[in-house]
Amino acid sequence: QVQLVESGGGSVQTGGSLGLSCTASGITFSEYHMRWYRQSPGKAREWVATITTDGSPNYDNAVKGRFTISRDNANSRIYLQMNNLEPEDTAVYYCHTIDEGKDYWGQGIQVTVNS
């Protein structure tokens, strides 16, 4: 079975940094694109970043230049390094992949940025 387990998160001041990680199992990790999404209170879940099987990143414009997505295939993990955080980044963050047309999500982890 496909499982995504997240760790990290927490609360920081505006301008601070946080790192998230997501460990995958049940897939041949190196063959999967991986993504981060986030969901703010009262809002729909939105895409944040993707890292391809080739290690190429893409970002939502809202986080481009501040966030870095990376992957560690040996440990079946992706990371999201978040720098220069803003209150608008406050959300529950989810890692994500697709297997056989089905979405798989991490459990969600809270990131709070205090103004």
Residue pairs with C-beta under 8 A, 6 or more apart in sequence:
1 26
2 24
2 25
2 26
2 27
2 97
2 99
2 104
3 24
3 25
3 26
3 104
4 22
4 23
4 24
4 95
4 96
4 97
4 104
4 105
4 106
4 107
5 22
5 23
5 25
5 106
5 107
6 20
6 21
6 22
6 23
6 93
6 94
6 95
6 106
6 107
6 108
6 109
7 20
7 21
7 22
7 23
7 109
8 18
8 19
8 20
8 21
8 109
9 18
9 20
9 93
9 109
9 110
9 111
10 18
10 110
10 111
10 112
11 111
11 112
11 113
11 114
12 18
12 85
12 112
12 113
12 114
13 113
13 114
14 85
14 86
14 87
14 113
14 114
14 115
15 84
15 85
16 85
16 113
17 81
17 82
17 83
17 84
17 85
18 82
18 85
18 111
19 79
19 80
19 81
19 82
20 36
20 79
20 80
20 82
20 93
20 95
20 109
20 111
21 77
21 78
21 79
21 80
22 34
22 36
22 77
22 78
22 79
22 95
22 106
23 75
23 76
23 77
24 32
24 34
24 76
24 77
24 78
24 95
24 97
25 76
26 99
27 76
27 97
27 99
29 73
29 76
30 53
30 73
31 53
32 53
32 97
32 98
32 99
33 50
33 51
33 52
33 53
33 97
33 98
34 50
34 51
34 69
34 71
34 78
34 95
34 96
34 97
35 47
35 48
35 49
35 50
35 51
35 95
35 96
35 97
36 47
36 48
36 49
36 50
36 69
36 78
36 80
36 93
36 94
36 95
36 96
37 45
37 46
37 47
37 48
37 93
37 94
37 95
37 96
37 105
38 45
38 46
38 48
38 89
38 91
38 92
38 93
38 94
38 111
39 45
39 46
39 91
39 92
39 94
39 108
40 90
40 91
40 92
45 94
46 60
47 60
48 59
48 60
48 63
48 67
48 80
48 93
49 57
49 58
49 59
49 60
49 63
49 67
49 69
49 80
50 57
50 58
50 69
51 57
51 58
51 69
51 70
51 71
51 78
52 58
55 70
55 71
57 68
57 69
57 70
59 67
59 69
62 88
63 82
63 89
66 82
66 83
66 84
66 85
67 80
67 81
67 82
67 83
68 79
68 80
68 81
68 83
69 78
69 79
69 80
69 81
70 78
70 79
70 81
71 77
71 78
71 79
72 78
72 79
78 95
80 93
82 89
82 111
85 111
85 113
86 113
87 113
87 114
87 115
88 113
89 111
89 113
90 111
90 112
90 113
91 111
92 108
92 109
92 110
92 111
93 108
93 109
93 110
93 111
94 105
94 106
94 107
94 108
94 109
95 105
95 106
96 103
96 104
96 105
96 106
97 103
97 104
98 104
